[in-house]
Amino acid sequence: MLKNRAFTLAEVLITIGIIGVVAALTMPSLINSYKDKQFKTAYKKAYSDIQNAFIDAIFEESLTRNQQFAVEPTKQEFGIMKEKFIVVTDCGNQISTCWGEGETIGSGSSYPTSEQSSCFIDTSGRSWCTYFDAENIFLVDTNGLKLPNKFGKDRWYFVLADEKGNRVNIASNYKKVVPFINTDQQAKGDWCHYPPCNFKSWLYQ
């Protein structure tokens, strides 16, 4: 008759060690994948909401921009956004109340800035800002003041575009909202400091 052989303490410890190593190798990847799914879902929701915020104004042809750099049209467009959201905090240009410390965008710039940007927080806790006061680039932080505060993760930017998805600065040509950067960025650059930044694939897939 064969006797049942019990595991020795050494064998148990080796098995536990192997399990620990495997967990250590796989857990970070699983956690990052889970976070990315959350970021992607929030990005798509923000895009849908800003698209809906502008759709009536585009249809009614009530927007007035006729050049890229113009303060009053930017105020008008941002005001339309605020009308479409339930605003819980209107920060004006005191953006530190709405926009957490973290990554800014552009080549050597620090936008958004308190002097040249405006922000508000909506009822879902998202922070919305102008890039600066004269240009129609609109920023969102999908989880407000919470980390990581990085573009391509919880921060994104949108512009108004024509039918083909090209950014335009004449209101009569506005047809929809698109990402400011409409391609994925796999390498570090001015508009993606922490690659990859899935500006396109996360939105359309």
C-alpha positions as a printed NumPy array, in Angstrom:
array([[  0.   ,   0.   ,   0.   ],
       [  1.3  ,   3.444,  -0.965],
       [  1.518,   5.945,   1.82 ],
       [  0.371,   9.526,   1.315],
       [  3.403,  11.756,   1.225],
       [  3.046,  15.108,   2.968],
       [  4.763,  18.217,   1.682],
       [  7.832,  19.187,   3.593],
       [  8.186,  22.652,   5.058],
       [ 10.872,  23.433,   2.508],
       [  8.583,  22.488,  -0.372],
       [  5.778,  24.621,   1.025],
       [  8.091,  27.599,   1.398],
       [  9.418,  27.173,  -2.134],
       [  5.858,  27.041,  -3.506],
       [  4.869,  30.149,  -1.577],
       [  7.983,  31.886,  -2.841],
       [  7.166,  31.047,  -6.449],
       [  3.606,  32.31 ,  -6.01 ],
       [  4.967,  35.518,  -4.501],
       [  7.355,  36.088,  -7.393],
       [  4.615,  35.511,  -9.969],
       [  2.288,  37.876,  -8.107],
       [  5.002,  40.527,  -7.885],
       [  5.554,  40.287, -11.627],
       [  1.897,  40.32 , -12.68 ],
       [  0.162,  42.564, -10.136],
       [  1.592,  45.902, -11.374],
       [  0.478,  45.057, -14.907],
       [ -3.005,  44.106, -13.721],
       [ -3.307,  47.266, -11.636],
       [ -2.16 ,  49.471, -14.522],
       [ -4.586,  47.745, -16.872],
       [ -7.451,  48.351, -14.441],
       [ -6.51 ,  52.022, -14.038],
       [ -6.225,  52.458, -17.8  ],
       [ -9.744,  51.092, -18.242],
       [-11.005,  53.652, -15.735],
       [ -9.139,  56.483, -17.468],
       [-10.432,  55.383, -20.877],
       [-14.054,  55.245, -19.714],
       [-13.793,  58.69 , -18.12 ],
       [-12.175,  60.116, -21.268],
       [-14.965,  58.84 , -23.501],
       [-17.611,  60.206, -21.126],
       [-15.942,  63.634, -21.039],
       [-15.77 ,  63.689, -24.833],
       [-19.443,  62.788, -25.145],
       [-20.425,  65.496, -22.679],
       [-18.415,  68.312, -24.288],
       [-19.693,  67.261, -27.709],
       [-23.26 ,  67.506, -26.442],
       [-22.512,  70.841, -24.781],
       [-21.615,  72.405, -28.104],
       [-23.978,  70.614, -30.467],
       [-26.938,  72.974, -29.987],
       [-24.801,  76.082, -30.377],
       [-23.236,  74.678, -33.544],
       [-26.662,  73.798, -34.951],
       [-28.082,  77.217, -34.078],
       [-25.001,  78.941, -35.549],
       [-24.828,  81.194, -32.508],
       [-21.032,  81.108, -32.126],
       [-19.026,  84.113, -33.307],
       [-15.336,  83.19 , -33.581],
       [-13.68 ,  84.415, -36.79 ],
       [-10.003,  84.006, -35.905],
       [ -7.775,  81.755, -33.821],
       [ -6.686,  84.197, -31.125],
       [ -9.656,  86.127, -29.75 ],
       [-10.705,  86.629, -26.137],
       [-14.434,  87.306, -26.505],
       [-15.224,  84.218, -28.619],
       [-13.305,  82.081, -26.113],
       [-15.404,  83.525, -23.29 ],
       [-18.549,  82.825, -25.296],
       [-17.59 ,  79.234, -26.049],
       [-16.555,  78.517, -22.464],
       [-19.759,  80.153, -21.234],
       [-21.79 ,  77.811, -23.429],
       [-19.973,  74.872, -21.857],
       [-20.791,  76.075, -18.354],
       [-24.46 ,  76.482, -19.255],
       [-24.652,  72.833, -20.306],
       [-23.011,  71.419, -17.173],
       [-24.13 ,  71.575, -13.562],
       [-21.37 ,  73.754, -12.118],
       [-20.514,  73.215,  -8.468],
       [-17.452,  75.495,  -8.407],
       [-16.816,  78.385, -10.79 ],
       [-13.184,  79.32 , -10.264],
       [-12.817,  82.028, -12.877],
       [ -9.087,  82.544, -13.297],
       [ -8.306,  81.34 ,  -9.764],
       [ -7.604,  77.971, -11.255],
       [ -5.742,  76.43 ,  -8.315],
       [ -9.192,  75.921,  -6.777],
       [-10.247,  73.772,  -9.744],
       [ -7.052,  72.47 , -11.348],
       [ -4.673,  70.356,  -9.285],
       [ -0.916,  70.696,  -9.432],
       [  0.609,  68.41 , -11.994],
       [  1.417,  68.299, -15.666],
       [  0.853,  71.307, -17.892],
       [  1.   ,  71.213, -21.672],
       [  2.798,  72.753, -24.586],
       [  6.376,  73.349, -25.601],
       [  7.894,  75.113, -22.632],
       [  4.573,  76.667, -21.619],
       [  2.702,  76.214, -18.382],
       [ -0.922,  76.345, -19.483],
       [ -3.396,  76.443, -17.957],
       [ -2.341,  79.474, -15.892],
       [ -4.144,  81.629, -13.353],
       [ -3.572,  84.743, -15.443],
       [ -4.847,  83.439, -18.776],
       [ -7.204,  80.54 , -18.107],
       [-10.666,  79.964, -16.636],
       [-11.968,  76.838, -14.92 ],
       [-14.996,  75.244, -13.323],
       [-15.826,  71.932, -11.644],
       [-18.979,  70.072, -12.639],
       [-21.225,  67.91 , -10.505],
       [-19.299,  64.734, -11.368],
       [-16.1  ,  66.244,  -9.985],
       [-14.438,  66.92 , -13.333],
       [-12.38 ,  70.072, -13.832],
       [-12.862,  71.966, -17.109],
       [-10.557,  74.807, -18.203],
       [ -9.636,  76.953, -21.149],
       [ -6.096,  76.434, -22.44 ],
       [ -5.738,  80.189, -22.278],
       [ -8.145,  83.074, -22.645],
       [ -7.821,  83.689, -26.389],
       [ -7.759,  80.225, -27.951],
       [-10.411,  77.54 , -28.381],
       [ -8.642,  74.613, -26.742],
       [-10.596,  73.165, -23.812],
       [ -9.056,  70.988, -21.111],
       [-10.59 ,  68.443, -18.767],
       [ -9.277,  66.581, -15.757],
       [-11.668,  63.665, -15.501],
       [-11.136,  63.086, -11.778],
       [-10.72 ,  66.691, -10.734],
       [ -8.037,  67.39 ,  -8.169],
       [ -7.107,  63.731,  -7.709],
       [ -3.874,  62.251,  -9.055],
       [ -2.198,  61.425, -11.395],
       [ -2.901,  64.783, -13.115],
       [ -1.258,  63.686, -16.372],
       [ -2.342,  64.293, -19.954],
       [ -3.139,  61.04 , -21.671],
       [ -4.284,  59.561, -18.352],
       [ -6.83 ,  61.709, -16.499],
       [ -6.239,  64.952, -18.423],
       [ -7.288,  65.606, -22.027],
       [ -7.867,  68.462, -24.44 ],
       [-10.462,  69.124, -27.121],
       [-11.013,  71.565, -29.992],
       [-13.807,  72.432, -32.384],
       [-13.458,  70.978, -35.867],
       [-14.959,  70.802, -39.34 ],
       [-16.771,  67.82 , -40.85 ],
       [-13.474,  66.06 , -41.61 ],
       [-12.228,  66.468, -38.06 ],
       [ -9.733,  69.226, -38.817],
       [ -9.411,  71.944, -36.211],
       [-10.934,  75.23 , -37.377],
       [-11.085,  78.756, -35.974],
       [-14.09 ,  80.067, -37.911],
       [-17.376,  79.432, -36.12 ],
       [-19.331,  78.933, -39.342],
       [-17.128,  75.899, -40.053],
       [-17.717,  74.247, -36.671],
       [-19.279,  70.806, -36.996],
       [-18.102,  68.814, -33.982],
       [-15.61 ,  68.429, -31.147],
       [-12.44 ,  66.363, -31.575],
       [ -9.3  ,  65.687, -29.528],
       [ -6.694,  68.428, -29.964],
       [ -4.145,  65.703, -30.719],
       [ -6.021,  63.216, -32.882],
       [ -3.349,  60.504, -33.065],
       [ -1.873,  58.218, -30.435],
       [  1.513,  59.315, -29.098],
       [  3.94 ,  56.516, -28.261],
       [  6.963,  58.717, -27.561],
       [  7.487,  61.652, -25.219],
       [  6.734,  65.015, -26.794],
       [  5.369,  68.498, -26.164],
       [  1.792,  67.228, -25.882],
       [  2.476,  63.838, -24.296],
       [  4.956,  63.95 , -21.451],
       [  4.096,  60.481, -20.091],
       [  3.606,  58.13 , -23.051],
       [  1.769,  56.303, -24.292],
       [ -1.04 ,  58.821, -24.769],
       [ -3.933,  57.081, -26.506],
       [ -5.698,  60.206, -27.717],
       [ -7.359,  58.46 , -30.667],
       [ -7.644,  54.747, -29.918],
       [ -9.098,  55.166, -26.422],
       [-11.795,  57.427, -27.807],
       [-12.834,  55.593, -30.944],
       [-12.289,  51.939, -30.006]])
